Amino acid sequence: MGNFATSKPTKNHIKMKKILSLTLVMIAATIPVFAQESTSSSSSSVSHMTAQTPIEKSPIPLYLEATLDVSTPYKGSLPFEQTLDVNYAIKRFSIHALCSSNFILPKDGKTKDYNRTVNLGGGVGFELFPRDINDRNIFEARATVTTSLKSNNFKNTSYRIGINWYTHGSAKRLSPIIGVGYNIKTFANSSTHTYHGMYLSFGIRF
């Protein structure tokens, strides 16, 4: 029976073992680092997604106003109006569609069919000051033009310019509105004098 001789490890074998051991140690050392980076990256992604959560959209800037307008007397007549105003806001500007019921009270104070008119028209507005989160007051300059639908002695075209006050930022979107300005009415009947006078309006805005 021959004897099997056990060969001694060569220098190359010892060198390879050292390199393999060093490689394993380096891999083991880098595992916690990768784990930490993965956790940090995951946390960063979550916080980034949270930061980019979309903000709730603001309501459509469409508003409805109902007002009663009283004007100063002029040459024996006293106009007043009931007005519905549908308006749409574009930043500090606004566009208005108006329907108003006009009453022209003569000296005797009697209201008849001939001194009532229904006017339709429109206008524009502009907020005088930028909106402030700490101040809910809005002052808006407006200019409007309306004209009567039916033909009678008081068929007219009405021109207005004024300042309106109301509030913004309410969760219920309901606000009082007060306006003051100057009103001119020109009448289709040449025998009816043109009206000039101040007006005061008050109502609600939604």
Residue pairs with C-beta under 8 A, 6 or more apart in sequence:
59 173
61 88
61 89
61 90
62 86
62 87
62 88
62 89
63 86
63 87
63 88
63 89
63 173
63 205
63 206
64 84
64 85
64 86
64 205
64 206
65 83
65 84
65 85
65 86
65 87
65 177
65 203
65 204
65 205
65 206
66 82
66 83
66 84
66 85
66 203
66 204
67 82
67 83
67 85
67 177
67 179
67 201
67 202
67 203
68 80
68 81
68 82
68 83
68 201
68 202
68 203
69 80
69 81
69 82
69 83
69 100
69 179
69 199
69 200
69 201
70 80
70 199
70 200
70 201
71 78
71 79
71 80
71 183
71 195
71 197
71 198
71 199
71 200
72 197
72 198
72 199
73 197
74 195
74 196
74 197
75 193
75 195
76 106
76 107
77 104
77 105
77 106
77 107
77 195
78 104
78 105
79 102
79 103
79 104
79 105
79 183
79 185
79 195
79 197
80 102
80 103
80 105
81 100
81 101
81 102
81 103
81 119
82 100
82 101
83 98
83 99
83 100
83 101
83 201
83 203
84 98
84 99
84 100
85 96
85 97
85 98
86 96
86 97
87 94
87 95
87 96
87 97
87 125
88 94
88 95
92 126
92 127
92 130
93 124
93 125
93 126
93 127
94 124
94 125
94 126
94 127
94 140
94 142
95 122
95 123
95 124
95 125
96 122
96 123
96 124
96 125
96 142
96 144
97 122
98 119
98 120
98 121
98 122
98 123
98 144
98 146
99 118
99 119
99 120
100 118
100 119
100 121
100 146
100 158
101 116
101 117
101 118
101 119
102 116
102 117
102 118
102 119
102 148
102 154
102 156
102 158
103 111
103 115
103 116
104 115
104 116
104 117
104 154
105 111
105 115
106 115
113 152
114 152
114 153
114 154
115 153
115 154
116 154
117 148
117 149
117 150
117 152
117 154
117 155
117 156
118 148
118 149
118 150
119 146
119 147
119 148
119 149
119 156
119 158
120 146
120 147
120 149
121 144
121 145
121 146
121 147
121 158
122 144
122 145
122 146
123 142
123 143
123 144
123 145
123 160
124 142
124 143
125 140
125 141
125 142
125 143
125 164
126 140
126 141
126 142
127 138
127 139
127 140
128 139
128 140
128 141
128 163
129 138
129 139
131 138
131 168
133 169
136 167
136 168
136 169
136 170
137 165
137 167
138 165
138 166
138 167
138 168
139 163
139 164
139 165
140 163
140 164
140 165
140 166
141 161
141 162
141 163
141 164
142 160
142 161
142 162
142 163
142 164
142 179
142 181
143 160
143 161
144 158
144 159
144 160
144 161
145 157
145 158
145 159
145 160
146 157
146 158
147 156
147 157
147 158
148 154
148 155
148 156
148 157
148 188
151 188
153 187
153 189
153 192
154 187
154 189
154 192
155 187
155 188
155 189
156 185
156 186
156 187
156 188
156 195
157 185
157 186
158 183
158 184
158 185
159 183
159 184
159 185
159 186
160 181
160 182
160 183
160 184
160 199
161 181
161 182
162 179
162 180
162 181
162 182
162 199
162 201
163 179
163 180
163 181
164 177
164 178
164 179
164 201
165 177
165 178
165 179
166 175
166 176
166 177
166 178
166 205
167 175
167 176
168 175
173 206
174 204
174 205
174 206
175 204
175 205
175 206
176 202
176 203
176 204
176 205
177 201
177 202
177 203
177 204
177 205
178 200
178 201
178 202
179 199
179 200
179 201
179 202
180 198
180 199
180 200
180 201
181 198
181 199
182 196
182 197
182 198
182 199
183 195
183 196
183 197
183 198
183 199
184 194
184 195
184 196
185 194
185 195
186 194
187 193
187 194
187 195
